[in-house]
Amino acid sequence: MKRVGVVLAAAVFCLSTALWAQDSSTTTTDNSNAASQAQSDQHKDAAQRDANMADQEKADAKNESTKSGAERDKVLARLDDSSKILNELLAAPDKGIPQDVYKSAKCVAVIPSMAKGGFVFGAEHGRGVATCRTQNGTWSAPAMFVMTGGSWGAQIGGQAVDLVMLVMNEQGVTDLLSSKFKLGANGSVAAGPVGRDASANTDWKMKAEVLTYSRTRGLFAGLTLDGAVIKQDDDSTRALYDRMVGFRPTLTGQVQTPAVAEHFLATVRHGKAESDAAAH
């Protein structure tokens, strides 16, 4: 009986051991499978995150491209509107810019109206384009600027305004080329003479740094700009030149004029003499 008991005990032990080994193997396999599945899930999650990031980058790039294209369209519209406004103010017989005054200008800056150009020009904000005569007598590539602050004249009311500013002397040019030009503080700014008044009144030749010409809804009106600040319009500059170029290098003739701005400069070269000189 003892032998039978021993045999039975041994059989039970072996069976238990086998079952334990089987359970252990199953557990190890399950754990291994679970680890593999977890690792696979991690890879899938990482791949999905990468795909989401790639999609987001594509969307951001598309939005940036769309934004850049829209900004460039606005800049081209500003150049076109500035050409029209300058041409019309030069051609106005009695209330426009006299040729004697215009020929003496060192720089020309134009801010088109909100109604024509689609840009905000109200109580305290306007976007424009400027060019200056270079040392060789030609006009510089256009520089995009923004004007903010100041008193814009109660007589204008809430109407949109077309504005042309003429910088008349070297001090005015120096102020314009600074990082910020505060009109009325750095130098004098005054309404420019019109029509026959230009020949009778010579004060602008002696003291005025900036002369202004403005109109609203076809009517000419005075405009007070004391305290207004002119500075470079960075976003518009990048849109026009496809890169950032400095305000001073642009207005001193160190930047090449883009083809899309040639029409504006052709208008600035108003008068046969300047157009002929530029052609040669």
C-alpha positions as a LaTeX table, in Angstrom:
\begin{tabular}{lrrr}
\hline
Residue & $x$ (\AA) & $y$ (\AA) & $z$ (\AA) \\
\hline
Met1 & 0.00 & 0.00 & 0.00 \\
Lys2 & 2.84 & 2.32 & 0.81 \\
Arg3 & 4.24 & 1.83 & $-2.65$ \\
Val4 & 0.86 & 2.52 & $-4.17$ \\
Gly5 & 0.54 & 5.67 & $-2.09$ \\
Val6 & 4.01 & 6.81 & $-3.12$ \\
Val7 & 3.24 & 6.15 & $-6.74$ \\
Leu8 & $-0.04$ & 8.03 & $-6.50$ \\
Ala9 & 1.66 & 10.92 & $-4.73$ \\
Ala10 & 4.35 & 11.02 & $-7.39$ \\
Ala11 & 1.72 & 10.94 & $-10.11$ \\
Val12 & $-0.20$ & 13.81 & $-8.49$ \\
Phe13 & 3.04 & 15.81 & $-8.13$ \\
Cys14 & 4.01 & 15.26 & $-11.74$ \\
Leu15 & 0.49 & 16.18 & $-12.89$ \\
Ser16 & 0.50 & 19.31 & $-10.75$ \\
Thr17 & 3.92 & 20.25 & $-12.04$ \\
Ala18 & 2.80 & 19.75 & $-15.62$ \\
Leu19 & $-0.33$ & 21.81 & $-15.07$ \\
Trp20 & 1.71 & 24.57 & $-13.38$ \\
Ala21 & 4.20 & 24.56 & $-16.24$ \\
Gln22 & 1.36 & 24.76 & $-18.73$ \\
Asp23 & $-0.26$ & 27.62 & $-16.83$ \\
Ser24 & 3.08 & 29.39 & $-16.53$ \\
Ser25 & 3.72 & 28.96 & $-20.23$ \\
Thr26 & 0.25 & 30.23 & $-21.05$ \\
Thr27 & 0.73 & 33.23 & $-18.76$ \\
Thr28 & 4.12 & 34.01 & $-20.31$ \\
Thr29 & 2.64 & 33.73 & $-23.79$ \\
Asp30 & $-0.29$ & 35.94 & $-22.81$ \\
Asn31 & 2.07 & 38.49 & $-21.29$ \\
Ser32 & 4.26 & 38.40 & $-24.35$ \\
Asn33 & 1.24 & 38.82 & $-26.62$ \\
Ala34 & $-0.03$ & 41.69 & $-24.47$ \\
Ala35 & 3.38 & 43.39 & $-24.61$ \\
Ser36 & 3.52 & 42.95 & $-28.36$ \\
Gln37 & 0.01 & 44.35 & $-28.74$ \\
Ala38 & 0.86 & 47.32 & $-26.51$ \\
Gln39 & 3.98 & 48.02 & $-28.55$ \\
Ser40 & 1.97 & 47.74 & $-31.76$ \\
Asp41 & $-0.63$ & 50.14 & $-30.37$ \\
Gln42 & 2.13 & 52.61 & $-29.45$ \\
His43 & 3.50 & 52.47 & $-32.99$ \\
Lys44 & 0.02 & 53.01 & $-34.39$ \\
Asp45 & $-0.53$ & 55.98 & $-32.08$ \\
Ala46 & 2.84 & 57.47 & $-33.04$ \\
Ala47 & 2.08 & 56.95 & $-36.73$ \\
Gln48 & $-1.31$ & 58.62 & $-36.31$ \\
Arg49 & 0.26 & 61.56 & $-34.47$ \\
Asp50 & 2.81 & 61.95 & $-37.27$ \\
Ala51 & 0.04 & 61.82 & $-39.85$ \\
Asn52 & $-1.97$ & 64.42 & $-37.93$ \\
Met53 & 1.07 & 66.67 & $-37.63$ \\
Ala54 & 1.76 & 66.32 & $-41.35$ \\
Asp55 & $-1.85$ & 67.21 & $-42.15$ \\
Gln56 & $-1.69$ & 70.21 & $-39.83$ \\
Glu57 & 1.56 & 71.41 & $-41.40$ \\
Lys58 & 0.00 & 71.13 & $-44.86$ \\
Ala59 & $-3.06$ & 73.05 & $-43.69$ \\
Asp60 & $-0.86$ & 75.73 & $-42.07$ \\
Ala61 & 1.22 & 76.04 & $-45.22$ \\
Lys62 & $-1.93$ & 76.36 & $-47.33$ \\
Asn63 & $-3.36$ & 78.99 & $-45.00$ \\
Glu64 & $-0.07$ & 80.89 & $-45.00$ \\
Ser65 & 0.07 & 80.76 & $-48.78$ \\
Thr66 & $-3.52$ & 81.99 & $-49.01$ \\
Lys67 & $-2.79$ & 84.77 & $-46.51$ \\
Ser68 & 0.36 & 85.78 & $-48.38$ \\
Gly69 & $-1.51$ & 85.82 & $-51.68$ \\
Ala70 & $-4.30$ & 87.95 & $-50.22$ \\
Glu71 & $-1.76$ & 90.41 & $-48.77$ \\
Arg72 & 0.00 & 90.68 & $-52.13$ \\
Asp73 & $-3.31$ & 91.39 & $-53.87$ \\
Lys74 & $-3.91$ & 94.23 & $-51.41$ \\
Val75 & $-0.46$ & 95.65 & $-52.05$ \\
Leu76 & $-0.93$ & 95.57 & $-55.83$ \\
Ala77 & $-4.31$ & 97.28 & $-55.41$ \\
Arg78 & $-2.65$ & 99.92 & $-53.23$ \\
Leu79 & $-0.03$ & 100.62 & $-55.88$ \\
Asp80 & $-2.69$ & 100.88 & $-58.58$ \\
Asp81 & $-4.92$ & 103.16 & $-56.52$ \\
Ser82 & $-1.96$ & 105.34 & $-55.54$ \\
Ser83 & $-1.11$ & 105.80 & $-59.22$ \\
Lys84 & $-4.66$ & 106.90 & $-60.02$ \\
Ile85 & $-4.88$ & 109.31 & $-57.09$ \\
Leu86 & $-1.53$ & 110.93 & $-57.80$ \\
Asn87 & $-2.34$ & 111.29 & $-61.47$ \\
Glu88 & $-5.70$ & 112.89 & $-60.73$ \\
Leu89 & $-4.28$ & 115.32 & $-58.16$ \\
Leu90 & $-1.53$ & 116.36 & $-60.56$ \\
Ala91 & $-4.05$ & 116.88 & $-63.35$ \\
Ala92 & $-6.59$ & 118.90 & $-61.33$ \\
Pro93 & $-6.53$ & 122.41 & $-62.84$ \\
Asp94 & $-7.29$ & 124.63 & $-59.83$ \\
Lys95 & $-7.06$ & 122.55 & $-56.66$ \\
Gly96 & $-4.41$ & 120.02 & $-57.60$ \\
Ile97 & $-0.67$ & 119.83 & $-57.05$ \\
Pro98 & 1.16 & 122.60 & $-58.94$ \\
Gln99 & 3.97 & 121.44 & $-61.21$ \\
Asp100 & 6.43 & 123.89 & $-59.64$ \\
Val101 & 5.82 & 122.33 & $-56.24$ \\
Tyr102 & 5.88 & 118.76 & $-57.49$ \\
Lys103 & 9.18 & 119.22 & $-59.36$ \\
Ser104 & 10.80 & 120.37 & $-56.12$ \\
Ala105 & 9.67 & 117.36 & $-54.09$ \\
Lys106 & 12.33 & 115.00 & $-52.74$ \\
Cys107 & 9.87 & 112.21 & $-51.90$ \\
Val108 & 6.27 & 111.39 & $-52.77$ \\
Ala109 & 3.97 & 109.40 & $-50.47$ \\
Val110 & 0.39 & 108.40 & $-51.29$ \\
Ile111 & $-2.33$ & 106.93 & $-49.08$ \\
Pro112 & $-5.32$ & 105.73 & $-51.11$ \\
Ser113 & $-8.78$ & 105.97 & $-49.65$ \\
Met114 & $-10.70$ & 103.16 & $-48.07$ \\
Ala115 & $-13.44$ & 103.45 & $-50.69$ \\
Lys116 & $-11.08$ & 102.99 & $-53.64$ \\
Gly117 & $-8.35$ & 100.81 & $-52.26$ \\
Gly118 & $-10.16$ & 98.75 & $-49.68$ \\
Phe119 & $-7.78$ & 99.87 & $-46.96$ \\
Val120 & $-8.68$ & 101.36 & $-43.62$ \\
Phe121 & $-8.20$ & 105.10 & $-43.66$ \\
Gly122 & $-10.28$ & 106.73 & $-41.00$ \\
Ala123 & $-9.58$ & 108.58 & $-37.84$ \\
Glu124 & $-6.23$ & 107.10 & $-36.93$ \\
His125 & $-4.93$ & 104.68 & $-39.52$ \\
Gly126 & $-3.80$ & 104.56 & $-43.13$ \\
Arg127 & $-1.55$ & 102.46 & $-45.38$ \\
Gly128 & 0.41 & 103.92 & $-48.24$ \\
Val129 & 3.39 & 103.79 & $-50.56$ \\
Ala130 & 6.36 & 106.16 & $-50.87$ \\
Thr131 & 9.29 & 106.77 & $-53.21$ \\
Cys132 & 12.22 & 109.22 & $-53.09$ \\
Arg133 & 14.58 & 110.72 & $-55.62$ \\
Thr134 & 17.94 & 108.96 & $-55.59$ \\
Gln135 & 21.37 & 110.51 & $-56.06$ \\
Asn136 & 21.33 & 109.74 & $-59.78$ \\
Gly137 & 18.02 & 111.54 & $-60.21$ \\
Thr138 & 15.75 & 108.52 & $-60.65$ \\
Trp139 & 12.98 & 107.47 & $-58.28$ \\
Ser140 & 13.55 & 104.69 & $-55.75$ \\
Ala141 & 11.65 & 101.43 & $-55.48$ \\
Pro142 & 8.40 & 101.89 & $-53.57$ \\
Ala143 & 8.42 & 101.55 & $-49.79$ \\
Met144 & 5.25 & 100.40 & $-48.07$ \\
Phe145 & 4.35 & 102.32 & $-44.92$ \\
Val146 & 1.65 & 102.66 & $-42.32$ \\
Met147 & 0.53 & 105.92 & $-40.71$ \\
Thr148 & $-1.10$ & 105.93 & $-37.28$ \\
Gly149 & $-2.28$ & 108.43 & $-34.69$ \\
Gly150 & $-2.44$ & 112.18 & $-34.92$ \\
Ser151 & $-5.21$ & 114.64 & $-35.59$ \\
Trp152 & $-6.76$ & 114.11 & $-39.00$ \\
Gly153 & $-8.89$ & 117.22 & $-39.18$ \\
Ala154 & $-12.46$ & 117.55 & $-37.98$ \\
Gln155 & $-13.46$ & 119.05 & $-41.32$ \\
Ile156 & $-13.00$ & 115.65 & $-42.97$ \\
Gly157 & $-15.61$ & 113.95 & $-40.82$ \\
Gly158 & $-16.00$ & 110.23 & $-41.30$ \\
Gln159 & $-15.45$ & 110.23 & $-45.05$ \\
Ala160 & $-12.66$ & 108.39 & $-46.84$ \\
Val161 & $-9.67$ & 110.49 & $-47.84$ \\
Asp162 & $-7.15$ & 110.42 & $-50.66$ \\
Leu163 & $-3.85$ & 111.82 & $-49.40$ \\
Val164 & $-0.61$ & 112.80 & $-51.13$ \\
Met165 & 2.39 & 113.98 & $-49.09$ \\
Leu166 & 5.40 & 115.68 & $-50.66$ \\
Val167 & 8.68 & 115.77 & $-48.73$ \\
Met168 & 10.29 & 119.03 & $-49.78$ \\
Asn169 & 13.81 & 119.17 & $-48.27$ \\
Glu170 & 16.71 & 117.07 & $-47.04$ \\
Gln171 & 15.67 & 117.30 & $-43.39$ \\
Gly172 & 12.28 & 115.89 & $-44.33$ \\
Val173 & 13.98 & 113.05 & $-46.20$ \\
Thr174 & 16.18 & 112.31 & $-43.18$ \\
Asp175 & 13.13 & 112.21 & $-40.93$ \\
Leu176 & 11.23 & 109.97 & $-43.35$ \\
Leu177 & 14.15 & 107.52 & $-43.49$ \\
Ser178 & 14.19 & 107.17 & $-39.71$ \\
Ser179 & 12.49 & 104.18 & $-38.13$ \\
Lys180 & 9.58 & 106.38 & $-37.07$ \\
Phe181 & 8.71 & 109.79 & $-38.49$ \\
Lys182 & 6.36 & 111.82 & $-36.31$ \\
Leu183 & 4.78 & 114.53 & $-38.40$ \\
Gly184 & 4.64 & 117.94 & $-36.79$ \\
Ala185 & 7.18 & 116.93 & $-34.14$ \\
Asn186 & 10.26 & 116.15 & $-36.23$ \\
Gly187 & 9.42 & 118.83 & $-38.76$ \\
Ser188 & 6.76 & 121.12 & $-40.13$ \\
Val189 & 3.83 & 119.77 & $-42.09$ \\
Ala190 & 1.39 & 122.03 & $-43.89$ \\
Ala191 & $-1.30$ & 122.03 & $-46.53$ \\
Gly192 & 0.39 & 122.56 & $-49.88$ \\
Pro193 & $-0.36$ & 125.53 & $-52.13$ \\
Val194 & $-2.66$ & 124.87 & $-55.05$ \\
Gly195 & $-3.15$ & 126.33 & $-58.50$ \\
Arg196 & $-1.84$ & 129.86 & $-58.93$ \\
Asp197 & $-1.11$ & 130.15 & $-55.20$ \\
Ala198 & 2.10 & 128.23 & $-55.76$ \\
Ser199 & 3.78 & 131.02 & $-57.70$ \\
Ala200 & 2.54 & 133.73 & $-55.36$ \\
Asn201 & 3.42 & 131.96 & $-52.12$ \\
Thr202 & 7.05 & 130.87 & $-51.70$ \\
Asp203 & 6.93 & 129.92 & $-48.01$ \\
Trp204 & 6.89 & 126.22 & $-48.92$ \\
Lys205 & 10.29 & 126.62 & $-50.55$ \\
Met206 & 11.85 & 127.93 & $-47.38$ \\
Lys207 & 10.42 & 126.07 & $-44.41$ \\
Ala208 & 7.95 & 123.28 & $-45.15$ \\
Glu209 & 9.30 & 119.75 & $-44.75$ \\
Val210 & 6.09 & 118.04 & $-45.79$ \\
Leu211 & 3.25 & 119.43 & $-47.90$ \\
Thr212 & $-0.07$ & 117.61 & $-47.93$ \\
Tyr213 & $-2.77$ & 117.42 & $-50.58$ \\
Ser214 & $-6.04$ & 115.69 & $-49.80$ \\
Arg215 & $-9.54$ & 115.25 & $-51.10$ \\
Thr216 & $-12.70$ & 113.50 & $-50.04$ \\
Arg217 & $-15.45$ & 112.38 & $-52.41$ \\
Gly218 & $-13.99$ & 114.57 & $-55.14$ \\
Leu219 & $-13.80$ & 117.66 & $-52.91$ \\
Phe220 & $-10.48$ & 119.12 & $-51.82$ \\
Ala221 & $-10.08$ & 119.74 & $-48.12$ \\
Gly222 & $-7.49$ & 120.71 & $-45.56$ \\
Leu223 & $-5.96$ & 117.98 & $-43.43$ \\
Thr224 & $-4.15$ & 118.24 & $-40.11$ \\
Leu225 & $-1.53$ & 115.53 & $-39.58$ \\
Asp226 & 0.31 & 116.82 & $-36.49$ \\
Gly227 & 1.32 & 113.88 & $-34.31$ \\
Ala228 & 0.78 & 111.20 & $-36.96$ \\
Val229 & 3.58 & 108.61 & $-37.13$ \\
Ile230 & 4.91 & 107.02 & $-40.31$ \\
Lys231 & 6.72 & 103.67 & $-40.10$ \\
Gln232 & 7.43 & 100.71 & $-42.37$ \\
Asp233 & 4.60 & 98.30 & $-43.16$ \\
Asp234 & 6.38 & 94.96 & $-42.67$ \\
Asp235 & 3.66 & 92.61 & $-43.94$ \\
Ser236 & 3.11 & 94.62 & $-47.13$ \\
Thr237 & 6.86 & 94.87 & $-47.71$ \\
Arg238 & 7.24 & 91.08 & $-47.58$ \\
Ala239 & 4.24 & 90.64 & $-49.86$ \\
Leu240 & 5.70 & 93.01 & $-52.48$ \\
Tyr241 & 9.33 & 91.88 & $-52.41$ \\
Asp242 & 8.88 & 88.25 & $-51.28$ \\
Arg243 & 11.31 & 89.05 & $-48.48$ \\
Met244 & 11.95 & 91.72 & $-45.87$ \\
Val245 & 13.85 & 94.76 & $-47.16$ \\
Gly246 & 14.72 & 97.83 & $-45.13$ \\
Phe247 & 12.86 & 101.13 & $-45.40$ \\
Arg248 & 16.05 & 103.19 & $-45.79$ \\
Pro249 & 17.73 & 100.94 & $-48.41$ \\
Thr250 & 14.51 & 100.94 & $-50.42$ \\
Leu251 & 14.07 & 104.72 & $-50.46$ \\
Thr252 & 17.75 & 105.40 & $-51.14$ \\
Gly253 & 17.79 & 103.32 & $-54.32$ \\
Gln254 & 19.53 & 100.19 & $-53.03$ \\
Val255 & 16.59 & 97.90 & $-53.79$ \\
Gln256 & 15.51 & 96.94 & $-57.30$ \\
Thr257 & 12.01 & 97.97 & $-58.30$ \\
Pro258 & 9.73 & 94.95 & $-58.87$ \\
Ala259 & 7.99 & 94.85 & $-62.24$ \\
Val260 & 4.55 & 95.14 & $-60.63$ \\
Ala261 & 5.50 & 98.58 & $-59.24$ \\
Glu262 & 6.67 & 100.11 & $-62.54$ \\
His263 & 3.26 & 101.61 & $-63.29$ \\
Phe264 & 3.27 & 103.49 & $-59.98$ \\
Leu265 & 6.76 & 104.87 & $-60.64$ \\
Ala266 & 5.75 & 105.84 & $-64.18$ \\
Thr267 & 3.02 & 108.00 & $-62.65$ \\
Val268 & 5.50 & 109.52 & $-60.20$ \\
Arg269 & 7.72 & 110.43 & $-63.15$ \\
His270 & 4.94 & 112.75 & $-64.23$ \\
Gly271 & 5.94 & 115.17 & $-66.97$ \\
Lys272 & 7.75 & 114.63 & $-70.24$ \\
Ala273 & 11.13 & 115.84 & $-68.99$ \\
Glu274 & 11.34 & 113.29 & $-66.13$ \\
Ser275 & 9.99 & 110.45 & $-68.27$ \\
Asp276 & 12.56 & 111.18 & $-71.00$ \\
Ala277 & 15.37 & 111.39 & $-68.44$ \\
Ala278 & 14.34 & 108.06 & $-66.90$ \\
Ala279 & 14.24 & 106.42 & $-70.34$ \\
His280 & 17.87 & 107.42 & $-70.94$ \\
\hline
\end{tabular}
